[in-house]
Amino acid sequence: MEKVTIVGLGYIGLPTAIICAQSGYKVSGFDIDQDKINKINKAISPILETGITEKLKKIIKSGNLKASNNINKANIFLVAVPTPFIIKNKKNNNLNKIKQVDLSYVFNAAKEISKVLEKNNLVILESTVSVGATEKFAKILEKHSGLKLSKDFYVAHCPERVLPGKIFEELTNNNRVIGGICPKASELAKKFYSKFVMGNILITDAKTAEMTKLIENSYRDVNIAFANQVAAMANSAGINPYKLIDLANMHPRVNILTPGCGVGGHCIAVDPWFLVSSFPKDSLLLKTARDINDKKPEIIIKNILKLSKTFYKKNKVIPKILSLGLTFKPDIDDLRESPALKISKKLNLQKKKLKLSVFEPNINKIILDNLDFKNFNNLREAINWADIILILVSHDIFFELKNINLKDKIIIDESGLIYRMYKN
């Protein structure tokens, strides 16, 4: 039985480890978070994902997956660690802020793997990285292991392309792009993925594979920015933006996305910066789109504060505002780069102007308490408490609003949920 070591047991690494174990590999999962390791070994998932609890229990019971804070020898290493960004601002003003990727987790993973790397091993980098980073990653492995790249061991890049909430389905059904440092690396990586990927496996070079993922998410970010600009213009004209977009999308060659409170997560909100920082002169549209989407939360905050002031003048009491949803997209437990969380945090600081509570059914109450939010665990109670309802994320449970008396409530819908709820 071939051995696989997964480096990083987060939203991508853990589901991938489970699928590899299901596919007949003996899997070791490496992570630096001891609490996460303990949970996984007890068959308790540290992340929320459809079907993960049952799958993890079966795999842990089978003995084909074990998590550890020691990196183990393997035939194949797969790296799925975070690549956060840092802000560079040479001229000290907002217009010159550039977010650059922090590859330290990736390069540290290479150093860890090099301690146990052996001849004929394959190392796959799945983390989203800037163009050229896989080659740098491979050189670190070569330097610290003493082995010869593309002769003694092989390196390939295969970016993940999954949707939270459907990770298991998409890990197996989506097409994959593999970019090897050399042809043999691509061949070995394709053989590995062929055991569980039902979609097409497409071979290219490492740089092209890296850039493929980045332009996919940059394309989506630009389209979201367009939708948010449409919403801004529609609101200024007194037009329902969701109805407007529905009508425009009746054209057979138009497909405008749904506007929202911004863009979150560790893909669409982040990946364009990889290109903007690497190709500043050739990525002006991408930076403009990022700026538009990043500013959306501030626009919403400004409008809510204005509404709160009006409410106070009329009623002589500060308003009670309920934020519905904190995650970066519906029906997940992921708060990374969430514009809804950013909005609620900043409103929560305005205690002299408003009282804020949140209702987020997918996040543990302990986490909400630690974020200093007054929170409800019952939607109807939350609605009854509020004067103003701010819908930021369209979780499925929020469609229950149709069965709750909203009379005398001021509703600000930044997700399109109310429009979708009543349009049929």
C-alpha positions, -999 to 999 in steps of 0.1 A, spaced: 0 0 0 15 34 -10 19 60 17 7 96 13 15 124 37 -8 154 36 8 186 49 -19 209 63 -52 195 75 -75 225 69 -105 230 46 -86 213 16 -61 191 33 -85 171 56 -111 163 29 -82 153 5 -67 131 32 -101 114 36 -105 108 -1 -69 95 -4 -76 70 24 -108 60 8 -89 53 -24 -65 28 -9 -37 49 3 -22 48 38 -25 84 48 -6 104 74 -18 140 81 7 166 93 -4 198 110 11 221 136 -23 226 154 -23 200 182 -60 206 190 -69 198 154 -47 167 155 -64 154 186 -99 160 172 -91 142 139 -77 112 156 -109 110 177 -129 112 144 -141 147 153 -139 170 123 -125 205 131 -143 219 100 -179 220 88 -184 203 55 -212 182 41 -207 145 48 -173 149 65 -183 136 100 -194 102 87 -165 98 63 -139 107 89 -154 82 114 -151 54 89 -116 62 78 -102 67 113 -118 33 123 -102 17 93 -68 28 104 -59 43 70 -57 79 83 -38 93 113 -30 129 121 3 139 137 26 169 144 55 148 131 60 146 94 62 109 83 80 93 53 58 86 23 58 79 -14 38 110 -21 36 143 -2 7 167 -8 10 203 5 -22 222 13 -11 250 36 -25 286 37 -10 313 16 -22 345 33 -14 380 21 4 409 37 -2 446 29 26 466 11 21 504 11 52 522 0 36 557 -4 15 554 28 -19 561 13 -48 539 4 -44 542 -33 -10 525 -32 -20 496 -10 -9 463 -26 -16 430 -10 13 405 -15 12 368 -9 30 353 21 46 320 10 63 313 43 39 284 51 47 268 17 84 272 20 84 259 56 65 229 44 92 222 19 118 224 47 98 199 68 93 175 39 130 176 30 139 160 64 122 128 53 124 130 15 137 99 -2 145 89 -38 116 85 -62 92 105 -39 66 128 -55 58 161 -39 26 179 -50 19 215 -41 -19 222 -40 -17 255 -22 -26 285 -44 7 303 -51 21 331 -72 36 324 -107 70 307 -103 65 297 -67 65 260 -74 100 262 -88 112 280 -57 94 254 -36 112 226 -55 146 243 -51 141 244 -13 134 207 -13 165 201 -34 187 223 -12 176 209 22 173 172 12 206 169 -8 186 150 -35 186 160 -72 153 176 -85 137 157 -114 162 129 -110 159 117 -74 125 132 -66 97 150 -85 76 180 -79 43 191 -95 16 218 -89 -21 209 -89 -43 238 -77 -74 228 -59 -107 240 -74 -135 233 -49 -166 250 -35 -171 249 3 -201 228 11 -194 206 -19 -158 198 -14 -160 160 -16 -181 161 -47 -158 186 -64 -126 169 -54 -137 139 -73 -158 153 -101 -140 185 -111 -113 186 -139 -78 190 -126 -48 209 -141 -14 194 -133 19 213 -139 50 193 -133 85 207 -130 94 180 -155 73 156 -177 78 126 -154 65 147 -124 33 154 -144 30 117 -153 34 106 -116 9 132 -104 -16 122 -130 -13 86 -119 -19 96 -83 -50 118 -90 -65 92 -114 -73 70 -84 -100 94 -72 -106 121 -98 -134 114 -122 -130 146 -142 -104 153 -169 -68 156 -158 -50 181 -180 -12 183 -182 8 215 -186 38 231 -170 40 244 -134 38 281 -142 7 277 -164 -10 256 -137 -2 283 -112 -17 310 -133 -47 290 -144 -61 290 -108 -53 327 -104 -71 339 -135 -101 317 -128 -108 335 -95 -97 369 -108 -123 365 -136 -150 358 -110 -139 387 -89 -142 411 -118 -177 398 -126 -187 403 -89 -173 438 -90 -195 445 -121 -226 432 -103 -218 454 -72 -214 484 -95 -247 477 -111 -263 474 -77 -249 508 -67 -262 525 -98 -296 508 -94 -299 518 -58 -290 554 -67 -318 554 -93 -344 538 -69 -344 506 -88 -344 471 -73 -310 458 -83 -320 421 -81 -350 426 -103 -329 447 -127 -303 419 -130 -330 392 -135 -344 412 -164 -310 418 -180 -301 381 -176 -331 372 -198 -308 382 -227 -292 349 -240 -257 362 -239 -258 380 -205 -252 364 -171 -247 391 -144 -239 377 -110 -258 385 -78 -244 415 -59 -236 411 -23 -219 427 7 -185 421 -7 -162 391 -15 -148 368 11 -130 334 15 -95 325 8 -98 323 -30 -117 350 -49 -109 377 -24 -72 368 -23 -61 353 -56 -63 385 -77 -36 400 -55 -12 373 -65 -14 387 -100 -16 424 -91 16 422 -70 34 402 -97 22 421 -127 12 456 -115 13 473 -149 -8 446 -166 -35 440 -140 -52 474 -136 -87 459 -141 -80 433 -115 -69 459 -89 -99 481 -97 -123 451 -92 -106 443 -59 -109 479 -47 -146 479 -56 -154 447 -38 -132 457 -8 -150 490 -4 -185 474 -4 -185 467 33 -176 503 41 -204 516 20 -229 493 38 -215 504 72 -219 541 62 -255 535 51 -264 516 83 -250 544 105 -270 570 85 -301 549 89 -294 545 127 -292 583 130 -325 587 112 -341 561 134 -328 578 166 -342 612 155 -376 597 149 -379 573 179 -356 589 205 -339 555 211 -309 540 195 -319 511 171 -314 474 177 -298 460 146 -297 423 138 -270 410 114 -281 378 97 -251 358 87 -213 362 93 -197 336 70 -182 345 36 -209 326 17 -241 307 25 -244 275 46 -207 271 56 -187 277 88 -159 296 72 -152 332 84 -120 338 63 -120 372 47 -157 375 53 -172 409 45 -202 401 66 -180 396 96 -161 428 89 -193 448 87 -207 433 119 -174 439 138 -173 475 128 -209 481 136 -204 464 170 -179 492 179 -206 518 174 -222 511 208 -233 548 214 -252 548 180 -267 513 179 -271 480 196 -259 450 175 -268 414 177 -260 386 153 -276 353 142 -252 329 126 -264 293 128 -232 278 113 -208 292 139 -203 278 174 -217 301 201 -183 301 219 -167 316 188 -194 342 186 -189 351 223 -152 353 218 -158 378 189 -177 399 215 -211 396 197 -244 395 214 -259 365 196 -291 345 193 -296 308 187 -332 312 176 -342 331 145 -377 341 156 -364 355 189 -337 374 171 -362 389 147 -385 399 176 -356 417 193 -346 438 163 -357 471 149 -335 468 118 -327 435 101 -295 435 80 -293 404 58 -257 398 49 -256 361 40 -285 341 24 -283 310 45 -311 285 37 -325 289 72 -332 326 65 -359 316 41 -380 309 72 -384 347 74 -413 342 51 -432 326 80 -422 353 106 -440 385 111 -417 413 98 -443 441 103 -427 473 116 -392 459 109 -368 478 87 -351 453 64 -318 460 46 -311 430 23 -276 429 9 -279 393 -2 -310 393 -25 -327 368 -2 -359 388 2 -363 393 -35 -357 356 -42 -381 346 -14 -410 364 -29 -403 366 -67 -421 333 -73 
